[in-house]
Amino acid sequence: MARYNPDADLSPLYETMDRLRTDCLIGDGSLLSPGRSLWTAEHFAELQRTYVQNLDEGEGKFFEKLRVQLSDATAEAHCLMAELIWLLYAFQRRDVSPPTKDRKVREVWSWSGQDLPQDVAALTEQVLYGVGRAGQGYNNNKWRELVLLITAMQDLKSRPVDERRRLLGDGGAFASWFEIQVNGENRQLRHILPFLLFPDSFERISAGQHKRDILAGFGATTAADAGTMSIAELDDALLTLRKSLEAKHGSHVDFYEGDFRPVWQKPKEKKAHSTDKLDEEAVVPAPSGFELNTIFYGPPGTGKTFSTAQRAVEICLGQVASDPGAVRASYEQLVKDGRIGFVTFHQTYTYEDFVEGLRPKPMASGAGFTLEPEAGVLKVMAERASKQAGKHVLIIDEINRANISKVLGELITLLEADKRRGAPAAITVTLPYSKTAFSLPANLYILGTMNTADRSISLLDTALRRRFVFEELPPDPSELAGIELDDSALDLAAILDNLNLRLVYFLGEDAQIGHAWFMGVKTKADLDRVMAFKVIPLLREYFHDDIERVRIVLGGGDGFLNRTPIPVPKGAEGFAEDRYRYSDVFREEGAYPEAAYMALLGQE
């Protein structure tokens, strides 16, 4: 069956898509608020006017621009847009986490002036888990996918109910109709939506080139003939191929798994690094294994360091314990064994530090020094991985803080899977100092961490973005939901949520605070220390010591930061502006009052 997935039980998603088909595509109802009438011709016409015909292709973040574009829309149009965002997210796994999907859908819905209840069936983690990677191209072109979706739905809603029912009951007819919609050229949704609605007939593949490569690779057709096929024809041929392979092997088939992938995805044919357009041809759906190059990104305190350690252990050993102490022990042993390396990038980090550089060595005569090549951390790890069996991992902490072009130089191309040693398209370079040949082995994985408070992904070097998979680690207040303080009824999840709501308002999504900072809190004294030594210093940095803004984020008032007027010096009486001195209550009194947290929670 094409709906087979080796990584997860996707039946909750398939059941939700069946409900979407019946209630929203054939009917005019709502997925997130059953009983409402949202998926109507009238509301799609409104989105066509307020969004499709009001595009903002300038600088700025997608959701910030979307809110401005919908500023004149009705509450129903806002709610419908939230459900369309849900549908755009439905396929994605790893690119966007379930908590982020939930938060974004709720955010757009809230623009209607209403909030979704907590127990929405379509927003459970099981439903939001996702199917596979759609890739950075899908994220970058989300607005284009949305234009296609709105345009297609407007056409669908112009048809009689019987015609809608016919299209939604026949996968081939639906795919053929969807493929010829205006604004649909090169859009990945043309592959994604037929799969979500007809998982028994369409593959979980979001890139048309991969479908063509699979058919040609297994000899089901020629590359030239595959290039002329429609999406419906491609998937029909893939289904025939799948049935033949399953009969031959006696088990389910996944074209991204085991011995099947090398048959069709030869490195020299791989399209994932095309620089011409970041759409379906720049996408590699994730197999159950791990990508060679991955960056974990998110605000401070979201557990990026632990996640990289956990991933590194799992890559090296093939499994990982759930207990943090066991993870740490395995990690430290692998470091001792030379299979995991660690480095932190900073603004002055150079190629000579990372790859190789010249270092002074005393001459044998003792009369002076000579400059000799010395290996940097990347070269050291590459040499170890070449000599030792098994997988090796190099962790690069704060990867976005260095000038990547200068640190990697010509070696950035070597990161690609099809350029690694042993691949048909392998590349070897001559290092400038030692004049020796150098290539990266296929068993060396690169894991990076990136603090989005320092720099947004959109500002990263384009060459780096194309060569790494990005996994978001957003703040997750639900991780704190079960923590009860020994001596206080304060709600840690609510505290974090309120802090982040204010930070998003003032500074945007990238400036939030992570849940990990609060994970070890057991008493109010612990909480006070986290606020005093982590949260408030970070807020002061965010707002460049604009203490009044910091006080607002903390709920206002003097509970955390006390404000006292500075007396007017003699001779300065003509200045009307009041000036204040600020002091941290914890540093003066050793604790914050309970009332400070009540103000932060809006419960004064």
C-alpha positions, 0 to 999 in steps of 0.5 A: 500500500502506498500509505505505508510509512516506516516511521509512524502510524499515520492513521490519525492524519488520514482519518482527519483528511477524510473528514476534511474531504467530506466536511470541507471540500465536498461540504462547506463546513469547518475542520477546526470548528465543526458546525461552522460554515467556512469552506464556502465560495464566498469566503474563498472569494474574499481570500482571493481579494484580500490575499491572492490579489494583495500579495506582498513579495517584499522583505518580512516574515510570512506570518507578519505580512499575512496578518497585514494582508488580511487586516480588512478580512472578516472573522470567517476569512481569518478562520478559513486561512487558519485551516488552510495553514493547517493543510499546508503543514499537514505533510511536513515532518521535521521541517516544522514541529507539531507544537509549532504547527499548533501555535501557528494555526491558533495564532492565525485563528486568533486574528478573527478575535476568537481563540480555538479551544484546547481540545481540537481533534485536528491539532493533536500531536498524532495528527500533526506529526507529519509524513516527510520532509517537504524541504526548505523550498516549500517553506520559502515558497509557502505563499506560492503554495497558498496562492495555488490552494486558494485559487484551486478551492475557489474553482472547486467551490464554483462547481455543483456538489455532485461534481465535487463529490466525483472529483473527491472520489477519484484520485486520478480525476482529482490529481488531473484537475489540481495539476492544471489549476492556475498558479500551480506550476512547480508547486509541491502541493500538486503532489502533496494534496493527492497523497493526503486525500488518496494515500492508497494511490499516491506516493508520499513524495513531494518532489516530481523529479523523485517520482520520475527518477524512481520510475526510470531507476527501476526500469518502469519507463525511460527518463524521457517518457517519465518527463512527459507524464502527468502527476496522475500518470506518474503515480499510477505507474509508481503504484504498479511498480510498488505492487510488483516490488511488494509481490517480489519481496513479500513486504511493504516497500518504501522507496526511501528505505534500505536497498531501494533508494540507491537503485534510483537516487544515484548521487550524480543525479541528485537534484537537491542542490539546484540553485536555480529555484528552491521548489520541488526539485530542491527537496529531499524527503527524509528517510528513517535514517538521519541526514548527513548535515543538520542544524537545530535552531530555536530561541535560547533555552529550547534544548538545542545542546541536549538535542544535538548530544542525543542525536549524535549518540543515536547516530553513532550507536543506532539507539539512544536512551530516554534518560538524560543521564544515560545520554550524557554518559554515552556521549562522554564515552563517544567523545573519549573514543574520538567518535564525537567532536565538538567546537563552538563557532564565534566571530573570529573563528577562521578557516585556519582554526577549522580546517588547517593553518600554519602554526609556529614550531621550534626548530631542532637547533633551538635557534628559532621557529618554523611555520608548519601546517596543523590540522583543525577540528574538521580535518582531525574528525575527517581523518578519524572517521576515515580510519575508524569503522562506524559513524562519527559526528562533529557538533558545531555549536553556534554555527551561525556566529561565524562567517561561514564562507571564510571558515569553510572556504571551498570545502562547503561543497564537500559537505554534500552527500554526493560529493563525499568520498566514495560517491560517484560525484566525489570531490577531492581538494588540495589544502592550501597549507599542507598541499595534501588531498582532502575529502570528507568521508561518508560516515562523518555527520555534521550537527549544528546549533543555531540561536535564532535570537542572534540571527534569523535563518533567512540571514544565513549564507545561502550556500549553507542553507542549501546543504543543511536540513533545519530542524526547529526546536521551539519553546514548548510550555507543555513540557512544563505543564506537569511541574509543580513547585514544592512551595508555591502554586505558580504555573511555570507553563503559564509564566513562560507563555506570558513572557513569550506572548509579550516578546513576540509582540515586541520583537518577533518569534525569534526572540522567545525564551525556551522551556529548558531553562525552567525544567529543573525548577522545583521551588520558588527560590529556584524560579527566582534564580532562573528569572534573576540570572537567566531571564532578566539579563537576556531581556536586558540584552534583547532591549539594549538596556531599555529597562522600561520595556523589560518591565513591561515584558515582566508584567509592569510594576516594581515586582521584579525591577524596582524603579525610583526617581533620580533627584534633579541636580541643581541647575537641571531644574528646567529639564522636564523629563523624569529619570529613574534608577532601576534595581533588581529586587532579587539582588536586594532582597534575595527573592521576588514577591509572589505578586510579581509573578501574578502581575506577569500572569495578568492576575493582579 
